[in-house]
Amino acid sequence: MFNALIENAFRRAQENGDLDDLPGAGKPIAESSLNADPFAHVYAESGAMTPFSELRRQIEEARARLAAASDPEEQRAIQTEISGLEMRKAIEMETWKRYG
């Protein structure tokens, strides 16, 4: 039933011309844009961030703060934060793989 709803919506969009001017229309998706982050190319073209890329950004930001931190207590706190973000990212990716 869900597939039929999607197919009907897609067909209506095609008939209305809503899909005519999309960037990259008719071109294959570049293999380099297919990675562990599903639909990353769709988000990239729209300017939005996937949950995975948002977590990646947060991890990179925390690593930069860790590199600049000199206080051992602050370093431990940032390392704990990074560990939590890495775990969330791994859980999100595994959930996506299992349940799409």
MOPAC internal coordinates of N, CA, C and O (Angstrom, degrees):
PM7 1SCF
backbone

  N    0.0000 0     0.00 0     0.00 0    0    0    0
  C    1.4465 1     0.00 0     0.00 0    1    0    0
  C    1.5373 1   111.07 1     0.00 0    2    1    0
  O    1.2310 1   120.99 1   136.01 1    3    2    1
  N    1.3422 1   115.71 1   -43.99 1    3    2    1
  C    1.4563 1   119.78 1   179.92 1    5    3    2
  C    1.5224 1   110.81 1   -61.96 1    6    5    3
  O    1.2310 1   120.79 1   137.51 1    7    6    5
  N    1.3384 1   116.10 1   -42.49 1    7    6    5
  C    1.4700 1   120.27 1   178.99 1    9    7    6
  C    1.5216 1   110.87 1   -60.81 1   10    9    7
  O    1.2310 1   120.06 1   140.24 1   11   10    9
  N    1.3295 1   117.49 1   -39.76 1   11   10    9
  C    1.4604 1   120.92 1   179.52 1   13   11   10
  C    1.5224 1   110.70 1   -64.12 1   14   13   11
  O    1.2310 1   119.95 1   141.04 1   15   14   13
  N    1.3300 1   117.70 1   -38.96 1   15   14   13
  C    1.4679 1   121.04 1   178.07 1   17   15   14
  C    1.5251 1   110.67 1   -63.22 1   18   17   15
  O    1.2310 1   121.16 1   135.62 1   19   18   17
  N    1.3248 1   115.39 1   -44.38 1   19   18   17
  C    1.4663 1   120.19 1   179.87 1   21   19   18
  C    1.5243 1   110.08 1   -64.04 1   22   21   19
  O    1.2310 1   120.63 1   133.85 1   23   22   21
  N    1.3151 1   116.40 1   -46.15 1   23   22   21
  C    1.4651 1   120.27 1  -179.66 1   25   23   22
  C    1.5195 1   111.41 1   -61.38 1   26   25   23
  O    1.2310 1   120.01 1   138.78 1   27   26   25
  N    1.3285 1   117.58 1   -41.22 1   27   26   25
  C    1.4660 1   121.11 1   178.25 1   29   27   26
  C    1.5305 1   111.18 1   -63.98 1   30   29   27
  O    1.2310 1   120.67 1   135.80 1   31   30   29
  N    1.3245 1   116.33 1   -44.20 1   31   30   29
  C    1.4643 1   119.97 1   179.37 1   33   31   30
  C    1.5223 1   110.34 1   -63.66 1   34   33   31
  O    1.2310 1   120.24 1   138.51 1   35   34   33
  N    1.3140 1   117.14 1   -41.49 1   35   34   33
  C    1.4614 1   122.05 1   179.43 1   37   35   34
  C    1.5304 1   110.26 1   -64.20 1   38   37   35
  O    1.2310 1   120.72 1   134.95 1   39   38   37
  N    1.3139 1   116.22 1   -45.05 1   39   38   37
  C    1.4680 1   120.66 1   179.79 1   41   39   38
  C    1.5306 1   110.70 1   -62.04 1   42   41   39
  O    1.2310 1   120.40 1   136.48 1   43   42   41
  N    1.3377 1   116.83 1   -43.52 1   43   42   41
  C    1.4754 1   120.50 1   178.53 1   45   43   42
  C    1.5266 1   110.93 1   -61.32 1   46   45   43
  O    1.2310 1   120.89 1   137.80 1   47   46   45
  N    1.3400 1   115.90 1   -42.20 1   47   46   45
  C    1.4634 1   120.13 1   179.57 1   49   47   46
  C    1.5265 1   110.44 1   -62.96 1   50   49   47
  O    1.2310 1   120.41 1   139.59 1   51   50   49
  N    1.3380 1   116.81 1   -40.41 1   51   50   49
  C    1.4656 1   120.45 1   177.65 1   53   51   50
  C    1.5274 1   110.35 1   -64.59 1   54   53   51
  O    1.2310 1   120.25 1   134.93 1   55   54   53
  N    1.3213 1   117.13 1   -45.07 1   55   54   53
  C    1.4664 1   121.06 1  -178.82 1   57   55   54
  C    1.5237 1   111.71 1   -63.87 1   58   57   55
  O    1.2310 1   120.37 1   144.77 1   59   58   57
  N    1.3323 1   116.89 1   -35.23 1   59   58   57
  C    1.4680 1   121.15 1   179.88 1   61   59   58
  C    1.5277 1   112.68 1   -80.48 1   62   61   59
  O    1.2310 1   120.41 1   172.06 1   63   62   61
  N    1.3280 1   116.82 1    -7.94 1   63   62   61
  C    1.4629 1   120.00 1  -179.17 1   65   63   62
  C    1.5132 1   113.79 1    80.77 1   66   65   63
  O    1.2310 1   120.28 1  -167.49 1   67   66   65
  N    1.3411 1   117.07 1    12.51 1   67   66   65
  C    1.4638 1   120.80 1  -178.32 1   69   67   66
  C    1.5260 1   113.05 1   -66.43 1   70   69   67
  O    1.2310 1   120.49 1   160.69 1   71   70   69
  N    1.3195 1   116.67 1   -19.31 1   71   70   69
  C    1.4596 1   120.34 1  -176.57 1   73   71   70
  C    1.5274 1   112.81 1  -105.16 1   74   73   71
  O    1.2310 1   120.12 1  -175.73 1   75   74   73
  N    1.3259 1   117.38 1     4.27 1   75   74   73
  C    1.4584 1   121.23 1  -173.38 1   77   75   74
  C    1.5215 1   114.74 1   -67.49 1   78   77   75
  O    1.2310 1   119.69 1   142.74 1   79   78   77
  N    1.3221 1   118.20 1   -37.26 1   79   78   77
  C    1.4621 1   120.92 1  -172.82 1   81   79   78
  C    1.5209 1   113.73 1  -106.81 1   82   81   79
  O    1.2310 1   120.01 1  -152.33 1   83   82   81
  N    1.3091 1   117.59 1    27.67 1   83   82   81
  C    1.4593 1   120.27 1   179.94 1   85   83   82
  C    1.5262 1   110.17 1   -73.12 1   86   85   83
  O    1.2310 1   120.43 1   -37.06 1   87   86   85
  N    1.3483 1   116.78 1   142.94 1   87   86   85
  C    1.4677 1   118.38 1   178.14 1   89   87   86
  C    1.5214 1   110.24 1   -64.26 1   90   89   87
  O    1.2310 1   120.56 1   -44.78 1   91   90   89
  N    1.3040 1   116.54 1   135.22 1   91   90   89
  C    1.4571 1   121.63 1   178.52 1   93   91   90
  C    1.5165 1   114.12 1    77.69 1   94   93   91
  O    1.2310 1   119.90 1  -166.68 1   95   94   93
  N    1.3177 1   117.80 1    13.32 1   95   94   93
  C    1.4631 1   121.06 1  -178.40 1   97   95   94
  C    1.5222 1   110.11 1   -58.45 1   98   97   95
  O    1.2310 1   120.90 1   -47.81 1   99   98   97
  N    1.3169 1   115.89 1   132.19 1   99   98   97
  C    1.4566 1   121.44 1   178.06 1  101   99   98
  C    1.5133 1   114.94 1    81.43 1  102  101   99
  O    1.2310 1   120.43 1   177.14 1  103  102  101
  N    1.3239 1   116.79 1    -2.86 1  103  102  101
  C    1.4642 1   120.45 1   179.95 1  105  103  102
  C    1.5259 1   108.89 1  -103.50 1  106  105  103
  O    1.2310 1   120.30 1   -33.67 1  107  106  105
  N    1.3287 1   117.03 1   146.33 1  107  106  105
  C    1.4698 1   118.73 1   177.50 1  109  107  106
  C    1.5260 1   110.39 1   -69.69 1  110  109  107
  O    1.2310 1   120.99 1   -24.41 1  111  110  109
  N    1.3153 1   115.72 1   155.59 1  111  110  109
  C    1.4570 1   120.74 1   176.93 1  113  111  110
  C    1.5236 1   107.40 1   -74.31 1  114  113  111
  O    1.2310 1   120.74 1   -49.70 1  115  114  113
  N    1.3197 1   116.19 1   130.30 1  115  114  113
  C    1.4676 1   120.53 1  -179.93 1  117  115  114
  C    1.5228 1   109.24 1   -62.04 1  118  117  115
  O    1.2310 1   120.89 1   -47.78 1  119  118  117
  N    1.3226 1   115.90 1   132.22 1  119  118  117
  C    1.4617 1   120.57 1  -177.77 1  121  119  118
  C    1.5228 1   111.38 1   -59.32 1  122  121  119
  O    1.2310 1   120.54 1   148.65 1  123  122  121
  N    1.3221 1   116.56 1   -31.35 1  123  122  121
  C    1.4654 1   120.20 1  -179.73 1  125  123  122
  C    1.5205 1   112.04 1   -66.39 1  126  125  123
  O    1.2310 1   119.94 1   158.67 1  127  126  125
  N    1.3313 1   117.72 1   -21.33 1  127  126  125
  C    1.4636 1   119.24 1   179.64 1  129  127  126
  C    1.5203 1   112.43 1   -88.08 1  130  129  127
  O    1.2310 1   120.36 1   174.70 1  131  130  129
  N    1.3253 1   116.92 1    -5.30 1  131  130  129
  C    1.4592 1   120.69 1   176.64 1  133  131  130
  C    1.5162 1   107.94 1   -91.31 1  134  133  131
  O    1.2310 1   120.45 1   -66.91 1  135  134  133
  N    1.3151 1   116.75 1   113.09 1  135  134  133
  C    1.4624 1   120.72 1  -177.55 1  137  135  134
  C    1.5191 1   109.68 1  -140.10 1  138  137  135
  O    1.2310 1   120.62 1    16.27 1  139  138  137
  N    1.3050 1   116.43 1  -163.73 1  139  138  137
  C    1.4652 1   120.77 1  -178.09 1  141  139  138
  C    1.5207 1   112.12 1   -69.18 1  142  141  139
  O    1.2310 1   120.13 1   168.49 1  143  142  141
  N    1.2972 1   117.35 1   -11.51 1  143  142  141
  C    1.4630 1   121.83 1   179.94 1  145  143  142
  C    1.5258 1   108.25 1   -97.89 1  146  145  143
  O    1.2310 1   119.74 1   -84.42 1  147  146  145
  N    1.3230 1   118.11 1    95.58 1  147  146  145
  C    1.4631 1   120.67 1  -175.87 1  149  147  146
  C    1.5256 1   111.87 1   -56.87 1  150  149  147
  O    1.2310 1   121.06 1   -40.40 1  151  150  149
  N    1.2943 1   115.57 1   139.60 1  151  150  149
  C    1.4586 1   123.65 1   178.26 1  153  151  150
  C    1.5272 1   113.25 1    61.41 1  154  153  151
  O    1.2310 1   119.89 1  -158.40 1  155  154  153
  N    1.3283 1   117.81 1    21.60 1  155  154  153
  C    1.4599 1   120.70 1  -179.94 1  157  155  154
  C    1.5203 1   110.75 1   -58.25 1  158  157  155
  O    1.2310 1   120.41 1   142.15 1  159  158  157
  N    1.3532 1   116.82 1   -37.85 1  159  158  157
  C    1.4663 1   119.81 1  -179.03 1  161  159  158
  C    1.5340 1   110.86 1   -64.65 1  162  161  159
  O    1.2310 1   120.01 1   145.99 1  163  162  161
  N    1.3172 1   117.58 1   -34.01 1  163  162  161
  C    1.4690 1   120.53 1   178.92 1  165  163  162
  C    1.5233 1   109.63 1   -67.13 1  166  165  163
  O    1.2310 1   120.94 1   133.63 1  167  166  165
  N    1.3246 1   115.81 1   -46.37 1  167  166  165
  C    1.4561 1   119.34 1   178.79 1  169  167  166
  C    1.5227 1   110.90 1   -64.48 1  170  169  167
  O    1.2310 1   120.30 1   139.35 1  171  170  169
  N    1.3403 1   117.03 1   -40.65 1  171  170  169
  C    1.4647 1   120.58 1  -178.85 1  173  171  170
  C    1.5225 1   111.28 1   -62.29 1  174  173  171
  O    1.2310 1   120.62 1   137.61 1  175  174  173
  N    1.3377 1   116.42 1   -42.39 1  175  174  173
  C    1.4602 1   119.57 1   179.92 1  177  175  174
  C    1.5313 1   111.56 1   -67.00 1  178  177  175
  O    1.2310 1   120.39 1   148.95 1  179  178  177
  N    1.3226 1   116.85 1   -31.05 1  179  178  177
  C    1.4641 1   119.56 1  -178.18 1  181  179  178
  C    1.5222 1   111.89 1   -86.92 1  182  181  179
  O    1.2310 1   120.34 1   167.87 1  183  182  181
  N    1.3330 1   116.96 1   -12.13 1  183  182  181
  C    1.4523 1   120.14 1  -178.91 1  185  183  182
  C    1.5188 1   112.69 1    85.89 1  186  185  183
  O    1.2310 1   119.80 1  -178.15 1  187  186  185
  N    1.3260 1   117.99 1     1.85 1  187  186  185
  C    1.4571 1   121.82 1   179.19 1  189  187  186
  C    1.5268 1   109.60 1   -88.86 1  190  189  187
  O    1.2310 1   121.06 1   -11.71 1  191  190  189
  N    1.3090 1   115.59 1   168.29 1  191  190  189
  C    1.4571 1   120.07 1   178.57 1  193  191  190
  C    1.5223 1   109.32 1  -114.11 1  194  193  191
  O    1.2310 1   120.75 1   -41.50 1  195  194  193
  N    1.3176 1   116.17 1   138.50 1  195  194  193
  C    1.4571 1   120.39 1   174.82 1  197  195  194
  C    1.5278 1   108.31 1   -76.14 1  198  197  195
  O    1.2310 1   120.12 1   -18.19 1  199  198  197
  N    1.3297 1   117.38 1   161.81 1  199  198  197
  C    1.4638 1   118.26 1   174.87 1  201  199  198
  C    1.5260 1   111.62 1   -57.46 1  202  201  199
  O    1.2310 1   120.52 1   144.34 1  203  202  201
  N    1.3501 1   116.61 1   -35.66 1  203  202  201
  C    1.4577 1   120.50 1   179.74 1  205  203  202
  C    1.5196 1   111.07 1   -67.42 1  206  205  203
  O    1.2310 1   120.26 1   135.70 1  207  206  205
  N    1.3089 1   117.10 1   -44.30 1  207  206  205
  C    1.4640 1   119.26 1  -177.90 1  209  207  206
  C    1.5251 1   110.71 1   -70.56 1  210  209  207
  O    1.2310 1   120.03 1   147.93 1  211  210  209
  N    1.3181 1   117.54 1   -32.07 1  211  210  209
  C    1.4674 1   119.93 1   175.92 1  213  211  210
  C    1.5266 1   109.69 1   -65.12 1  214  213  211
  O    1.2310 1   120.12 1   136.44 1  215  214  213
  N    1.3199 1   117.37 1   -43.56 1  215  214  213
  C    1.4678 1   120.24 1   177.39 1  217  215  214
  C    1.5258 1   110.57 1   -65.17 1  218  217  215
  O    1.2310 1   120.18 1   139.27 1  219  218  217
  N    1.3264 1   117.26 1   -40.73 1  219  218  217
  C    1.4668 1   120.88 1   176.46 1  221  219  218
  C    1.5342 1   110.54 1   -58.71 1  222  221  219
  O    1.2310 1   120.73 1   136.55 1  223  222  221
  N    1.3242 1   116.20 1   -43.45 1  223  222  221
  C    1.4709 1   120.49 1   179.19 1  225  223  222
  C    1.5282 1   110.41 1   -61.97 1  226  225  223
  O    1.2310 1   120.61 1   136.04 1  227  226  225
  N    1.3385 1   116.43 1   -43.96 1  227  226  225
  C    1.4641 1   120.42 1   179.50 1  229  227  226
  C    1.5279 1   111.16 1   -63.69 1  230  229  227
  O    1.2310 1   120.55 1   141.24 1  231  230  229
  N    1.3281 1   116.55 1   -38.76 1  231  230  229
  C    1.4705 1   120.49 1   178.99 1  233  231  230
  C    1.5257 1   110.31 1   -65.85 1  234  233  231
  O    1.2310 1   120.15 1   134.83 1  235  234  233
  N    1.3178 1   117.31 1   -45.17 1  235  234  233
  C    1.4726 1   120.80 1   178.52 1  237  235  234
  C    1.5298 1   111.02 1   -61.39 1  238  237  235
  O    1.2310 1   120.83 1   138.91 1  239  238  237
  N    1.3244 1   116.01 1   -41.09 1  239  238  237
  C    1.4650 1   120.77 1   179.07 1  241  239  238
  C    1.5350 1   110.10 1   -63.41 1  242  241  239
  O    1.2310 1   120.51 1   136.24 1  243  242  241
  N    1.3312 1   116.63 1   -43.76 1  243  242  241
  C    1.4648 1   120.68 1   179.47 1  245  243  242
  C    1.5264 1   110.67 1   -65.51 1  246  245  243
  O    1.2310 1   120.03 1   141.35 1  247  246  245
  N    1.3271 1   117.56 1   -38.65 1  247  246  245
  C    1.4761 1   120.42 1   178.19 1  249  247  246
  C    1.5238 1   111.14 1   -63.88 1  250  249  247
  O    1.2310 1   120.50 1   142.64 1  251  250  249
  N    1.3255 1   116.65 1   -37.36 1  251  250  249
  C    1.4667 1   120.24 1   177.44 1  253  251  250
  C    1.5298 1   110.05 1   -65.44 1  254  253  251
  O    1.2310 1   120.81 1   138.82 1  255  254  253
  N    1.3391 1   116.06 1   -41.18 1  255  254  253
  C    1.4687 1   119.36 1   177.29 1  257  255  254
  C    1.5251 1   110.90 1   -64.73 1  258  257  255
  O    1.2310 1   120.68 1   142.76 1  259  258  257
  N    1.3475 1   116.30 1   -37.24 1  259  258  257
  C    1.4662 1   120.90 1   178.89 1  261  259  258
  C    1.5296 1   110.22 1   -63.81 1  262  261  259
  O    1.2310 1   120.50 1   137.36 1  263  262  261
  N    1.3226 1   116.65 1   -42.64 1  263  262  261
  C    1.4647 1   120.59 1   179.92 1  265  263  262
  C    1.5267 1   111.64 1   -63.12 1  266  265  263
  O    1.2310 1   120.68 1   148.71 1  267  266  265
  N    1.3332 1   116.31 1   -31.29 1  267  266  265
  C    1.4611 1   120.18 1  -178.08 1  269  267  266
  C    1.5285 1   112.53 1   -88.46 1  270  269  267
  O    1.2310 1   119.92 1   164.49 1  271  270  269
  N    1.3191 1   117.77 1   -15.51 1  271  270  269
  C    1.4667 1   121.33 1  -176.24 1  273  271  270
  C    1.5230 1   110.86 1   -76.30 1  274  273  271
  O    1.2310 1   120.93 1   -40.29 1  275  274  273
  N    1.3232 1   115.82 1   139.71 1  275  274  273
  C    1.4698 1   119.65 1   178.23 1  277  275  274
  C    1.5283 1   111.46 1  -114.88 1  278  277  275
  O    1.2310 1   120.02 1   157.50 1  279  278  277
  N    1.3062 1   117.57 1   -22.50 1  279  278  277
  C    1.4622 1   121.98 1  -179.80 1  281  279  278
  C    1.5344 1   109.89 1   -77.13 1  282  281  279
  O    1.2310 1   119.82 1   -56.69 1  283  282  281
  N    1.3410 1   117.95 1   123.31 1  283  282  281
  C    1.4713 1   120.67 1  -178.14 1  285  283  282
  C    1.5345 1   113.33 1   -58.03 1  286  285  283
  O    1.2310 1   120.11 1   143.99 1  287  286  285
  N    1.2939 1   117.39 1   -36.01 1  287  286  285
  C    1.4670 1   120.11 1   179.08 1  289  287  286
  C    1.5358 1   111.10 1   -66.98 1  290  289  287
  O    1.2310 1   121.17 1   138.22 1  291  290  289
  N    1.3242 1   115.36 1   -41.78 1  291  290  289
  C    1.4607 1   120.03 1   176.84 1  293  291  290
  C    1.5319 1   110.55 1   -65.23 1  294  293  291
  O    1.2310 1   120.41 1   140.31 1  295  294  293
  N    1.3291 1   116.82 1   -39.69 1  295  294  293
  C    1.4610 1   121.04 1   178.02 1  297  295  294
  C    1.5304 1   111.16 1   -60.47 1  298  297  295
  O    1.2310 1   120.45 1   135.68 1  299  298  297
  N    1.3551 1   116.74 1   -44.32 1  299  298  297
  C    1.4668 1   120.71 1   178.51 1  301  299  298
  C    1.5250 1   110.75 1   -62.15 1  302  301  299
  O    1.2310 1   120.27 1   138.52 1  303  302  301
  N    1.3192 1   117.08 1   -41.48 1  303  302  301
  C    1.4620 1   120.67 1   179.96 1  305  303  302
  C    1.5317 1   110.76 1   -63.51 1  306  305  303
  O    1.2310 1   120.56 1   138.18 1  307  306  305
  N    1.3142 1   116.54 1   -41.82 1  307  306  305
  C    1.4679 1   120.52 1   179.62 1  309  307  306
  C    1.5275 1   109.90 1   -68.73 1  310  309  307
  O    1.2310 1   119.94 1   140.08 1  311  310  309
  N    1.3265 1   117.71 1   -39.92 1  311  310  309
  C    1.4688 1   120.72 1   177.12 1  313  311  310
  C    1.5289 1   110.95 1   -61.56 1  314  313  311
  O    1.2310 1   120.31 1   140.78 1  315  314  313
  N    1.3209 1   117.01 1   -39.22 1  315  314  313
  C    1.4704 1   121.24 1   176.38 1  317  315  314
  C    1.5194 1   110.14 1   -63.98 1  318  317  315
  O    1.2310 1   120.67 1   137.90 1  319  318  317
  N    1.3209 1   116.33 1   -42.10 1  319  318  317
  C    1.4656 1   120.87 1   177.47 1  321  319  318
  C    1.5263 1   111.25 1   -61.07 1  322  321  319
  O    1.2310 1   120.60 1   134.89 1  323  322  321
  N    1.3377 1   116.46 1   -45.11 1  323  322  321
  C    1.4685 1   121.15 1   179.33 1  325  323  322
  C    1.5210 1   110.31 1   -61.81 1  326  325  323
  O    1.2310 1   120.19 1   136.34 1  327  326  325
  N    1.3253 1   117.24 1   -43.66 1  327  326  325
  C    1.4683 1   120.69 1   178.88 1  329  327  326
  C    1.5260 1   111.14 1   -59.00 1  330  329  327
  O    1.2310 1   120.50 1   136.84 1  331  330  329
  N    1.3282 1   116.64 1   -43.16 1  331  330  329
  C    1.4561 1   120.61 1   178.24 1  333  331  330
  C    1.5192 1   112.56 1   -63.94 1  334  333  331
  O    1.2310 1   120.63 1   138.10 1  335  334  333
  N    1.3225 1   116.40 1   -41.90 1  335  334  333
  C    1.4687 1   120.69 1   178.61 1  337  335  334
  C    1.5219 1   111.11 1   -65.86 1  338  337  335
  O    1.2310 1   120.34 1   138.22 1  339  338  337
  N    1.3409 1   116.96 1   -41.78 1  339  338  337
  C    1.4683 1   121.06 1   178.62 1  341  339  338
  C    1.5258 1   110.09 1   -62.25 1  342  341  339
  O    1.2310 1   120.49 1   139.82 1  343  342  341
  N    1.3373 1   116.67 1   -40.18 1  343  342  341
  C    1.4574 1   120.13 1   179.85 1  345  343  342
  C    1.5294 1   110.48 1   -66.36 1  346  345  343
  O    1.2310 1   120.36 1   136.23 1  347  346  345
  N    1.3382 1   116.91 1   -43.77 1  347  346  345
  C    1.4656 1   120.39 1   177.66 1  349  347  346
  C    1.5201 1   111.31 1   -59.74 1  350  349  347
  O    1.2310 1   120.88 1   137.68 1  351  350  349
  N    1.3309 1   115.93 1   -42.32 1  351  350  349
  C    1.4661 1   120.46 1   179.24 1  353  351  350
  C    1.5237 1   110.49 1   -62.80 1  354  353  351
  O    1.2310 1   120.18 1   135.13 1  355  354  353
  N    1.3300 1   117.27 1   -44.87 1  355  354  353
  C    1.4606 1   120.99 1   179.75 1  357  355  354
  C    1.5279 1   111.27 1   -62.90 1  358  357  355
  O    1.2310 1   120.34 1   139.32 1  359  358  357
  N    1.3258 1   116.96 1   -40.68 1  359  358  357
  C    1.4656 1   120.98 1   179.23 1  361  359  358
  C    1.5147 1   110.33 1   -66.03 1  362  361  359
  O    1.2310 1   120.46 1   135.27 1  363  362  361
  N    1.3241 1   116.72 1   -44.73 1  363  362  361
  C    1.4765 1   120.60 1   179.11 1  365  363  362
  C    1.5256 1   111.05 1   -60.35 1  366  365  363
  O    1.2310 1   120.56 1   136.26 1  367  366  365
  N    1.3281 1   116.54 1   -43.74 1  367  366  365
  C    1.4610 1   120.48 1  -178.43 1  369  367  366
  C    1.5302 1   110.90 1   -67.02 1  370  369  367
  O    1.2310 1   120.50 1   138.37 1  371  370  369
  N    1.3267 1   116.65 1   -41.63 1  371  370  369
  C    1.4640 1   119.86 1   179.07 1  373  371  370
  C    1.5268 1   110.59 1   -65.96 1  374  373  371
  O    1.2310 1   120.48 1   139.09 1  375  374  373
  N    1.3138 1   116.68 1   -40.91 1  375  374  373
  C    1.4715 1   120.64 1   177.64 1  377  375  374
  C    1.5189 1   109.86 1   -61.14 1  378  377  375
  O    1.2310 1   120.89 1   136.85 1  379  378  377
  N    1.3405 1   115.90 1   -43.15 1  379  378  377
  C    1.4702 1   119.72 1   179.86 1  381  379  378
  C    1.5263 1   110.71 1   -62.50 1  382  381  379
  O    1.2310 1   120.61 1   137.11 1  383  382  381
  N    1.3417 1   116.45 1   -42.89 1  383  382  381
  C    1.4604 1   120.23 1  -179.63 1  385  383  382
  C    1.5313 1   111.46 1   -62.66 1  386  385  383
  O    1.2310 1   121.19 1   139.70 1  387  386  385
  N    1.3222 1   115.32 1   -40.30 1  387  386  385
  C    1.4737 1   119.60 1  -176.53 1  389  387  386
  C    1.5181 1   112.91 1   -77.30 1  390  389  387
  O    1.2310 1   120.53 1   138.42 1  391  390  389
  N    1.3304 1   116.60 1   -41.58 1  391  390  389
  C    1.4625 1   119.28 1  -169.93 1  393  391  390
  C    1.5176 1   113.79 1  -116.58 1  394  393  391
  O    1.2310 1   120.56 1   175.75 1  395  394  393
  N    1.3494 1   116.53 1    -4.25 1  395  394  393
  C    1.4503 1   122.59 1   175.10 1  397  395  394
  C    1.4498 1   113.38 1    48.11 1  398  397  395
  O    1.2310 1   120.10 1   180.00 1  399  398  397

